[in-house]
Amino acid sequence: MIRDGSLVIVLAEREEQAVAAAERLAGSARWEPVAIDDAGDPDRWLRSRPAEPYVAAEPTAGVETADGGRRLSATYTRPYHSHGPMAPSCAVARFADGRL
């Protein structure tokens, strides 16, 4: 078992071992629910949460834009979707001779 904050990972050789371990852990796990102020608008709630800015690329100094340097701003949203598998899952890869 590996725990990192609220993420719990069970490693096992076979699925039935992972299921048994998960069932044992379920009895002792303590989860703290997160209050959602506006459960009717998850997009607004998600936008109100702290975020770390991410800059994909810095603008190049001295480069003029085709529209004369006008800055545009927009917000695009899509319906919030939460998905999680119902059964244990895994991924396997082989790394050999510097290749994956």
Buried (B, 14 or more C-beta within 10 A) or exposed (E): EEEEEEEBEBEBEEEEEBBEBBEEEEEEEEEEEEEEEEEEEBEEBEEEEEEEEEEEEEEEEEEEEEEEEEEEEEEEEEEEEEEEEEEBEEEEEEEEEEEE
